Amino acid sequence: MAAALLLAPHPARADEAFVTSQPANMLSIVDLPTRAVVAQIPIPGKPAGIAVSPDGARAFVTSPDGKTLTIIDAATRTVTHRVDVGGGPLGVAVHPSGSPAYVADWYQHRIIAVDAASGAILGAVKVGDSPSGLAVTPDGRLLISADRDSNQVSLVDTASLTRVATIPVGTRPFGVTIDAQGTRAYTANVVSNDVTIIDIPARKVVATVKVGDHPYGVALAQGRAFSTDQYASTVTVFDLASLKQVATIDVGDYPEGIEASRDGAFVYVANWETNTLSVIDARTLKLVADIDVADGPRAFGAFIRETPP
């Protein structure tokens, strides 16, 4: 079996995808080397947002209708806590240390910090209107919130849980992604059909790149950015250095969540209406597989878990 895995044209590490399916009230766990669903965990309340901790120990799922954050032991596939956070929880991100988890409250315009081990609410901070996507810098010092209805991002100091800056971006930012160096952030702006690029240390916009119709999220791999274009059923790819578009890739209908594998070899896309997880070769920019998952996959957030080799 070990020899067969070494020869197979799949990711070298045993990555898994934790895919939230909103109408199905389900979390599907996909083994990415075999491209098969290996487990399903019922999650009530129409789950949407997902964040797997950097160490792979836990997964955090938001349920907007249930007003809850579900905390899952990723290895045993068991629910350890369901936390009532109120409001309308949507985006979620995890501190690089593994705790706390940060939950975007769409209706009450705040970010809630939740202890990963106990499920206790540690505090909250007001941000702009309708916070959506969240991301934490690799050093853990800053949390970035895409404030959809304020057309801005908020920068939150994680140590004090206070907002320290706001930066105007495109119209209706939704997903936000930070690069591995923690120097740039990328917001997918669903109404202006573009991606805003932010210099995080300078706290300013450095570029805006046009993409497809209604971009939802952004992934980074192989020196390129990949945006899911909901209404176009495509992924737009542009070069990070030149900011020039290099490809448009057809995927399933209404693509939403997107993330690259940790080694940057593949990009995975959750297609809401096709009920699939598309697999894109990040080097060749070719669609290489579609994996069936539960009805209405969103996978909004960091949904790839890297497991031991």
C-alpha positions in Angstrom: 0.0 0.0 0.0 2.8 2.4 0.9 4.4 1.8 -2.5 1.1 2.4 -4.3 0.6 5.7 -2.5 4.1 6.8 -3.5 3.3 6.1 -7.1 -0.1 7.7 -7.2 -0.5 11.1 -8.8 -2.0 12.7 -5.6 -0.7 14.9 -2.8 2.3 13.4 -1.0 0.8 14.0 2.5 -2.5 12.6 3.6 -4.4 15.8 3.5 -8.2 15.9 4.2 -10.8 18.4 3.2 -13.5 19.3 5.8 -16.4 20.5 3.6 -19.5 22.1 5.1 -22.7 21.5 3.2 -25.4 24.0 4.3 -28.7 22.5 3.1 -27.6 19.0 4.1 -26.6 20.1 7.6 -23.5 18.0 7.1 -19.7 18.1 7.3 -18.1 15.8 4.8 -14.5 14.7 5.4 -12.7 13.9 2.1 -9.5 11.9 2.0 -7.6 13.8 -0.7 -5.0 11.2 -1.7 -7.9 8.8 -2.6 -10.4 11.6 -3.4 -13.2 9.8 -1.4 -15.5 10.9 1.4 -14.4 8.9 4.4 -16.7 10.4 7.1 -19.7 12.6 7.6 -20.6 14.5 10.7 -24.2 15.9 11.1 -24.0 19.6 12.0 -27.4 21.4 12.7 -28.2 24.9 11.9 -27.1 25.2 8.2 -23.3 25.0 8.6 -21.3 27.4 6.3 -17.9 28.5 7.8 -15.0 26.2 8.5 -11.6 26.5 10.0 -9.2 23.7 10.7 -6.5 24.6 13.2 -2.9 24.8 11.8 -1.9 21.7 13.8 -4.9 19.7 12.5 -6.2 18.9 15.9 -9.6 20.6 15.7 -12.1 21.9 13.2 -14.5 24.7 13.9 -17.8 25.0 12.0 -20.3 28.0 12.1 -24.0 27.5 11.8 -25.8 30.8 10.9 -29.3 29.4 11.4 -28.3 27.6 14.7 -26.3 30.6 16.0 -23.6 28.1 17.1 -20.0 27.3 16.7 -19.3 23.5 16.7 -15.9 22.4 17.8 -14.7 19.0 16.5 -11.9 16.7 17.4 -10.5 16.3 13.9 -8.8 12.9 14.5 -11.7 11.2 16.2 -14.4 12.9 14.2 -16.3 13.7 17.4 -18.0 16.9 18.5 -16.5 18.3 21.7 -18.5 21.5 22.1 -21.4 23.4 20.6 -21.1 27.0 21.6 -24.1 29.4 21.5 -22.5 32.6 20.0 -25.8 34.3 19.1 -26.3 36.6 16.2 -25.4 35.2 12.8 -22.0 33.3 12.9 -20.5 33.0 9.4 -16.7 33.3 8.9 -14.3 31.6 11.3 -10.5 31.5 11.8 -8.1 30.1 14.3 -5.1 31.6 16.0 -1.9 29.9 14.8 -1.4 28.5 18.3 -4.7 26.5 17.9 -6.8 28.8 20.2 -8.8 30.9 20.3 -11.1 30.6 17.4 -12.6 33.8 16.0 -16.2 33.9 14.8 -17.6 36.6 12.5 -21.1 37.7 13.7 -22.9 38.9 10.6 -25.9 40.5 12.3 -24.2 42.0 15.4 -21.2 43.3 13.5 -18.6 41.8 15.8 -15.9 39.2 16.1 -16.2 36.7 19.0 -13.2 34.9 20.5 -13.8 31.3 21.7 -11.5 29.1 23.7 -10.8 26.0 21.6 -10.5 23.5 24.5 -13.4 24.6 26.7 -15.7 26.4 24.3 -15.8 29.4 26.6 -16.4 32.8 25.1 -13.3 35.0 25.8 -14.5 38.3 24.5 -15.7 40.2 21.5 -14.8 43.2 19.4 -16.9 45.4 17.2 -15.9 45.7 13.5 -17.7 46.9 10.4 -21.1 45.9 9.0 -21.7 42.2 8.2 -18.3 40.7 8.8 -17.7 37.7 6.6 -14.4 36.1 5.9 -11.7 36.1 8.6 -7.9 35.4 8.5 -5.1 35.6 11.1 -1.5 36.5 10.2 1.0 33.7 10.6 2.6 35.4 13.7 -0.9 35.5 15.3 -0.8 39.2 16.0 -3.5 40.5 13.7 -6.9 39.3 12.7 -8.4 40.6 9.4 -12.1 40.8 9.0 -13.8 41.4 5.6 -16.6 43.7 6.5 -19.0 43.1 3.6 -21.5 45.9 4.0 -18.9 48.5 5.0 -16.7 47.8 1.9 -13.7 47.6 4.1 -11.5 45.3 6.2 -10.9 45.7 9.9 -7.6 44.9 11.5 -7.9 43.5 15.0 -5.0 43.2 17.5 -5.5 39.7 18.9 -3.6 40.3 22.2 -6.0 43.0 23.3 -9.0 42.1 21.1 -9.3 45.7 19.9 -9.7 47.1 16.4 -6.6 49.0 15.4 -7.3 50.0 11.8 -9.8 49.9 8.9 -8.9 49.8 5.2 -11.3 50.5 2.3 -11.4 47.8 -0.3 -13.7 46.9 -3.2 -17.5 46.6 -3.1 -18.9 43.9 -0.8 -15.7 42.0 0.3 -16.4 38.5 1.4 -13.5 36.1 1.6 -10.1 37.2 2.8 -6.8 35.3 2.5 -3.3 36.2 4.0 -0.1 35.0 2.3 2.4 32.7 4.1 4.7 35.6 4.9 1.9 37.6 6.5 2.7 40.6 4.3 -0.3 40.7 2.0 -4.0 40.1 2.2 -6.4 39.4 -0.6 -10.1 40.2 -0.5 -12.7 38.8 -2.9 -15.2 41.6 -3.6 -18.4 40.1 -4.8 -20.1 43.2 -6.3 -17.1 45.0 -7.9 -15.8 41.7 -9.4 -12.3 42.2 -8.3 -9.6 41.2 -5.7 -8.1 43.9 -3.5 -4.5 43.4 -2.5 -3.5 44.9 0.8 0.1 45.6 2.2 -0.5 44.5 5.8 2.5 46.2 7.5 1.8 49.5 5.6 -1.9 49.1 6.1 -2.8 50.2 2.6 -4.2 48.9 -0.7 -1.5 48.3 -3.3 -3.5 46.9 -6.2 -6.9 45.8 -7.4 -7.2 43.0 -10.0 -10.3 42.3 -12.0 -11.6 38.7 -11.9 -14.8 36.8 -12.8 -18.4 37.5 -11.9 -19.1 37.6 -8.1 -15.8 36.4 -6.6 -16.2 34.6 -3.3 -12.8 33.5 -2.0 -9.1 33.5 -2.9 -6.4 30.8 -2.7 -2.7 31.2 -3.2 -0.4 28.6 -4.8 2.6 28.4 -7.2 3.0 32.2 -7.2 -0.6 32.7 -8.3 -3.9 33.7 -6.9 -7.1 31.7 -7.6 -10.5 33.3 -7.1 -13.8 31.5 -7.2 -16.3 33.3 -9.5 -19.7 32.3 -8.3 -21.9 33.5 -11.1 -19.4 32.5 -13.9 -18.8 28.9 -12.5 -15.1 29.5 -13.0 -11.8 30.1 -11.2 -9.8 33.1 -12.3 -6.0 32.8 -12.0 -3.6 35.7 -11.9 0.1 36.0 -11.4 1.1 37.5 -8.0 4.1 39.3 -9.4 2.7 40.8 -12.6 -0.9 40.8 -11.5 -1.8 39.6 -15.0 -4.5 37.1 -15.6 -3.1 33.8 -16.7 -6.1 31.4 -16.9 -9.8 30.9 -16.4 -10.7 27.4 -15.3 -14.2 26.0 -15.6 -15.4 24.2 -12.5 -18.8 23.3 -11.0 -21.8 25.6 -10.7 -21.6 28.3 -8.1 -18.1 27.8 -6.8 -17.6 29.2 -3.3 -14.9 27.9 -0.8 -11.4 27.5 -2.2 -8.1 26.5 -0.6 -4.7 25.2 -1.7 -3.1 22.1 -0.3 -0.2 22.8 2.1 2.4 21.8 -0.5 0.8 24.1 -3.1 0.3 21.2 -5.6 -3.5 21.4 -5.8 -6.3 23.9 -5.3 -9.7 22.6 -4.1 -13.0 24.3 -4.9 -16.4 23.7 -3.3 -19.2 24.0 -5.9 -22.5 24.9 -4.2 -25.0 23.8 -6.9 -23.0 20.9 -8.4 -22.4 19.2 -5.0 -18.8 18.6 -5.8 -15.3 19.4 -4.7 -13.2 20.3 -7.7 -9.5 19.5 -7.8 -7.2 21.8 -9.8 -3.5 21.1 -10.6 -1.9 24.3 -9.5 1.0 23.9 -11.9 -0.8 23.0 -15.1 -4.0 24.9 -14.2 -6.1 21.9 -15.3 -9.2 20.5 -13.6 -8.2 17.0 -12.7 -11.1 15.6 -10.7 -14.5 16.3 -9.2 -15.4 14.7 -5.8 -19.0 14.2 -4.9 -19.9 15.6 -1.4 -23.2 16.4 0.5 -25.8 18.8 -0.9 -24.8 22.5 -1.1 -21.1 22.6 -0.2 -19.7 25.9 0.9 -16.4 25.2 2.7 -16.1 28.9 3.5 -12.7 29.2 5.2 -9.6 27.1 5.8 -10.9 23.6 5.2 -7.7 21.6 4.4 -6.3 19.5 7.2 -2.8 18.2 7.0 -2.4 14.8 8.7 0.9 13.0 9.6 2.5 11.2 6.6 
